[in-house]
């Protein structure tokens, strides 16, 4: 049985890619989430480093600009998205993550843009996971994201659930009820500090079990629904970034195992 624990490399972002991959593997992870802008900048050399690492790829994130109302800007974003889909196919990764736009769109228009993105991914046999971002004006909850995915009616479109954004945007467990398990493409795990939701930022993320989030009930619902994908540790905490990447990766895996994720 394959490990369902993954380390999103943004958790140890400042380190060079080779160092991050070595830290993930040495800590005991067998899969990683890749940082799209890092892979785009480094090109083929980065792709080869990932291949040589022997690590699987749980997801590549994240695409932006695909909801842009400016046609030229959106065209550039879609061209880059296609590069991400090609990379995912080359690395055997089935999920590329899409972030919502800053400015809200009418839901039908947003669903159309998401459908266009998914259509680009289909020739590469890649799924597109729409992530609800807790501070986004339009797609800040699981319900809002699911509305877009459902309206888009694409076989390769689904959701990415991030526990930090789940809490930050005010999602609740009832919002998970209508989601088919196959439409949950990736789960990103972190805990957070005890602050008012509107004050929370990515730097307030903590190792799972170190903060105030009720992760166990959420994980129980996902298990009951039959979710069988990766649980990816995603911590954008600059204090962790200053630590040894291997130490962070090891403690991260321990935190996942305490939640019975291995």
C-alpha positions as CSV (number, residue, x, y, z in Angstrom):
1,X,0.0,0.0,0.0
2,X,1.5,3.3,-1.0
3,X,2.1,6.1,1.5
4,X,-0.6,8.8,1.5
5,X,1.7,11.3,3.2
6,X,3.3,14.0,1.1
7,X,5.4,17.0,1.8
8,X,4.6,20.2,-0.1
9,X,8.0,21.7,-0.8
10,X,6.7,25.1,0.0
11,X,7.1,24.0,3.6
12,X,10.9,24.2,3.2
13,X,10.8,26.6,0.3
14,X,14.0,28.7,0.8
15,X,16.3,25.7,0.3
16,X,17.5,24.7,-3.2
17,X,15.3,22.1,-4.9
18,X,17.9,19.4,-4.6
19,X,18.1,20.0,-0.8
20,X,14.4,20.0,-0.4
21,X,14.0,16.7,-2.3
22,X,16.8,15.1,-0.3
23,X,15.2,16.3,3.0
24,X,11.8,14.9,2.0
25,X,13.2,11.5,1.1
26,X,15.6,11.3,4.1
27,X,12.7,12.2,6.5
28,X,10.6,9.3,5.1
29,X,8.3,11.0,2.7
30,X,7.7,9.1,-0.6
31,X,5.8,11.9,-2.3
32,X,6.2,15.7,-2.6
33,X,4.1,18.6,-3.8
34,X,6.0,20.8,-6.3
35,X,6.1,24.6,-6.4
36,X,5.1,25.5,-9.9
37,X,6.9,28.8,-10.2
38,X,10.1,27.1,-9.0
39,X,9.8,24.4,-11.6
40,X,8.9,26.9,-14.4
41,X,12.0,29.0,-13.6
42,X,14.4,26.1,-13.3
43,X,13.2,24.2,-16.4
44,X,14.3,20.8,-17.5
45,X,17.1,20.6,-14.9
46,X,14.5,20.7,-12.1
47,X,12.4,18.0,-13.8
48,X,15.4,15.8,-14.0
49,X,16.2,16.4,-10.3
50,X,12.7,15.3,-9.3
51,X,13.0,12.1,-11.5
52,X,16.3,11.2,-10.0
53,X,15.0,11.7,-6.4
54,X,12.7,8.7,-6.7
55,X,9.9,10.7,-5.1
56,X,6.3,10.6,-6.4
57,X,4.6,13.9,-7.1
58,X,1.3,14.5,-5.2
59,X,0.5,17.8,-6.9
60,X,1.9,20.8,-8.6
61,X,0.7,24.2,-7.5
62,X,-0.5,26.6,-8.1
63,X,-1.9,28.1,-11.3
64,X,-3.1,31.7,-11.2
65,X,-4.4,34.2,-13.8
66,X,-6.8,31.8,-15.5
67,X,-9.8,33.8,-14.2
68,X,-8.4,37.1,-15.3
69,X,-10.8,39.3,-17.3
70,X,-8.0,40.8,-19.4
71,X,-7.9,38.5,-22.4
72,X,-4.2,38.9,-23.1
73,X,-3.2,38.3,-19.5
74,X,-5.4,35.2,-19.3
75,X,-3.9,33.9,-22.5
76,X,-0.4,34.1,-21.0
77,X,-1.7,32.3,-17.9
78,X,-3.3,29.5,-19.9
79,X,-0.1,29.0,-21.9
80,X,1.8,28.6,-18.7
81,X,-0.9,26.3,-17.3
82,X,-0.5,24.0,-20.3
83,X,3.2,23.9,-19.5
84,X,2.3,22.8,-16.0
85,X,0.0,20.0,-17.3
86,X,2.8,18.8,-19.6
87,X,5.2,18.7,-16.6
88,X,2.6,16.8,-14.5
89,X,2.2,14.2,-17.2
90,X,5.9,13.8,-17.6
91,X,6.3,13.2,-13.8
92,X,3.3,11.0,-13.4
93,X,1.4,13.5,-11.4
94,X,-2.3,13.5,-11.7
95,X,-3.2,16.8,-10.0
96,X,-2.4,20.5,-10.8
97,X,-3.8,23.0,-8.4
98,X,-5.6,26.2,-9.5
99,X,-6.0,29.2,-7.3
100,X,-9.1,31.5,-7.7
101,X,-8.7,35.0,-9.1
102,X,-8.5,38.1,-6.9
103,X,-11.5,39.8,-8.4
104,X,-14.8,37.9,-8.3
105,X,-16.6,36.9,-11.5
106,X,-20.2,36.0,-12.1
107,X,-20.4,32.3,-11.2
108,X,-21.3,31.1,-14.8
109,X,-18.3,33.0,-16.1
110,X,-16.0,31.6,-13.4
111,X,-17.2,28.1,-14.2
112,X,-16.5,28.7,-17.9
113,X,-13.0,29.8,-17.2
114,X,-12.5,26.7,-15.0
115,X,-13.9,24.5,-17.7
116,X,-11.4,26.0,-20.2
117,X,-8.6,25.2,-17.9
118,X,-9.7,21.6,-17.4
119,X,-10.1,21.3,-21.2
120,X,-6.4,22.2,-21.6
121,X,-5.4,19.5,-19.1
122,X,-7.4,16.7,-20.6
123,X,-4.9,15.7,-23.4
124,X,-2.3,15.2,-20.6
125,X,-4.6,13.0,-18.5
126,X,-4.3,15.5,-15.7
127,X,-6.9,16.7,-13.2
128,X,-7.3,20.3,-12.1
129,X,-8.0,20.9,-8.4
130,X,-9.7,24.2,-7.6
131,X,-8.5,25.3,-4.2
132,X,-10.8,27.4,-2.0
133,X,-8.7,30.2,-0.6
134,X,-10.0,31.5,2.7
135,X,-9.4,35.1,2.0
136,X,-10.6,35.1,-1.6
137,X,-13.5,37.3,-2.3
138,X,-15.4,34.8,-4.3
139,X,-14.1,31.3,-3.8
140,X,-13.3,31.3,-0.1
141,X,-15.3,28.3,1.1
142,X,-15.7,24.7,0.0
143,X,-19.3,25.4,-1.0
144,X,-18.3,28.3,-3.3
145,X,-15.5,26.2,-4.9
146,X,-17.9,23.2,-5.4
147,X,-20.4,25.5,-7.1
148,X,-17.8,26.4,-9.7
149,X,-16.6,22.8,-10.2
150,X,-20.2,21.5,-10.4
151,X,-21.2,24.1,-12.9
152,X,-18.2,23.5,-15.1
153,X,-19.2,19.8,-15.5
154,X,-15.8,18.5,-16.4
155,X,-14.6,15.0,-15.7
156,X,-11.1,16.1,-14.7
157,X,-12.1,19.0,-12.5
158,X,-12.3,18.7,-8.7
159,X,-11.4,20.4,-5.4
160,X,-8.3,20.8,-3.3
161,X,-9.1,21.1,0.4
162,X,-6.6,23.0,2.5
163,X,-7.4,22.7,6.3
164,X,-6.0,26.2,7.0
165,X,-8.2,27.8,4.3
166,X,-11.1,25.6,5.3
167,X,-10.9,27.3,8.7
168,X,-9.9,30.8,7.5
169,X,-12.8,31.1,5.1
170,X,-15.5,29.7,7.4
171,X,-16.1,26.4,5.8
172,X,-17.8,23.7,7.9
173,X,-18.2,19.9,7.8
174,X,-21.7,20.1,6.3
175,X,-20.2,21.7,3.2
176,X,-18.4,18.4,2.5
177,X,-21.7,16.4,2.4
178,X,-22.5,16.9,-1.3
179,X,-18.9,16.3,-2.5
180,X,-18.3,12.9,-4.3
181,X,-15.1,11.4,-3.0
182,X,-13.6,11.2,-6.5
183,X,-14.0,15.0,-6.8
184,X,-11.7,15.6,-3.8
185,X,-8.3,15.5,-5.6
186,X,-5.9,16.5,-2.8
187,X,-6.0,17.5,0.9
188,X,-3.4,19.9,2.2
189,X,-2.8,19.8,6.0
190,X,-1.7,22.3,8.5
191,X,-2.8,23.7,11.9
192,X,-2.8,27.3,12.9
193,X,-2.5,29.7,15.8
194,X,-5.5,30.7,17.9
195,X,-6.3,34.1,16.3
196,X,-9.5,35.6,14.9
197,X,-10.1,34.1,11.4
198,X,-9.8,37.5,9.7
199,X,-6.3,38.0,11.2
200,X,-4.9,34.7,10.0
201,X,-2.2,34.6,7.3
202,X,-0.1,31.8,5.9
203,X,2.7,32.6,8.3
204,X,0.4,31.5,11.2
205,X,0.3,27.9,9.9
206,X,1.6,25.2,12.4
207,X,2.4,21.5,12.3
208,X,-0.8,19.5,12.5
209,X,-1.7,19.0,16.1
210,X,0.2,22.0,17.3
211,X,-2.7,24.6,17.0
212,X,-6.4,25.0,17.4
213,X,-7.9,23.3,14.4
214,X,-10.2,20.3,15.0
215,X,-8.5,18.2,12.3
216,X,-9.7,14.8,13.5
217,X,-13.4,15.4,12.7
218,X,-12.6,16.7,9.3
219,X,-10.3,13.7,8.6
220,X,-13.0,11.4,9.8
221,X,-15.5,12.8,7.4
222,X,-13.0,12.4,4.5
223,X,-12.3,8.8,5.5
224,X,-16.1,8.1,5.7
225,X,-16.5,9.5,2.2
226,X,-13.8,7.2,0.9
227,X,-11.2,9.8,0.1
228,X,-8.1,7.8,-0.9
229,X,-5.7,10.5,-2.2
230,X,-2.7,12.2,-0.7
231,X,-2.5,14.3,2.5
232,X,0.1,16.9,1.8
233,X,1.8,18.9,4.6
234,X,1.7,22.6,3.6
235,X,3.3,25.1,6.0
236,X,4.2,28.6,4.8
237,X,5.6,29.6,8.1
238,X,8.8,31.7,7.8
239,X,10.0,30.5,11.2
240,X,10.0,27.0,9.9
241,X,11.8,28.3,6.8
242,X,14.7,29.4,8.9
243,X,15.2,25.9,10.4
244,X,17.1,22.9,8.9
245,X,14.8,21.5,6.1
246,X,15.5,17.9,7.3
247,X,14.4,18.7,10.8
248,X,11.2,20.4,9.6
249,X,10.4,17.5,7.2
250,X,10.9,14.9,10.0
251,X,8.8,16.8,12.5
252,X,6.2,17.2,9.7
253,X,6.0,13.5,9.0
254,X,5.7,12.8,12.7
255,X,2.8,15.2,12.9
256,X,1.0,13.4,10.1
257,X,1.6,10.0,11.6
258,X,0.0,11.2,14.9
259,X,-3.1,11.7,12.8
260,X,-2.8,8.1,11.4
261,X,-1.5,9.4,8.0
262,X,1.5,7.4,6.8
